Amino acid sequence: MENLCPKCQTIVDEYFNYCPMCGEPLTTLAVQREDLKLSNAGYEKLIDLVDCCENPAVAKAVKNYLANHQ
């Protein structure tokens, strides 16, 4: 069975998670993976910002919070 990519309209075999032409996620699992990548990228950016904090006690408190809520 084949599917149609909603983004570029390429015909894609049903076992593909992503469109081979444009990279669009085609399955629920692929969409969840993309959401997780974005979530992790935001977390890493937040850690970078905390590292720039001038108050070490605040930086430590935020890092502890993030470690316990990831």
N, C-alpha and C positions, 0 to 999 in steps of 0.2 A: 504494500500500500504506500502511496505517496501523499505528502502534504504540500501545501503552498505556503511559502514564507510570507507573512503579513507585511513585511517591510519592503522586500524587493521583488516579490512575486515569483521567485525561483521555485521550481518543483524540487522537493527534497524527499529522500527516502524517509520512512517513518522512524528509523532507528537513529537518526541524527538528533542530537540535543541542540545544536546550533546550526544556523544556515551556513553552508560552506562558501557562499558568495559574499554575504554582508555581515555575518557573525551574529545575527539576531538570535536571541535565545528562543527555542521553539517548544520546550517542554516546561512543565512546572518545576522540575528539578533544576533546569538551567536558569530559570528566572530566580529561584531561591539562591543559587550560587552567586548570581550577579548581585543580588541584594546583600548577601553576606560580604562580598568583596567591598561594596560601598560602605557597609557598616564598619568593617575592619579598617578601611582607609580613613574614615572619620576618627576612629579610636586612635590610630597612629598619629594623625595630625594633632589631636588633642594632647597626646603625650609630648609631642614636640613643643607645643605651646607652653605646657607646664614646665618643661625644661628651661624655658626662658624666664620663668617667674623669678623675681628678685628676692622674694621671701621664701627661704628654704622650708620653713614650717608649713606654709601654704602649699608649696609644691609637693611636699611629702604627704600631706593630708589628702590632696587631690589624687595623687598616685595610688594611695592606699584605697581610697574610695573606688577608683576605676578598677583596681585589681579585684576588688570584692564584688563588683557589679558587671563584670564583662560576660 
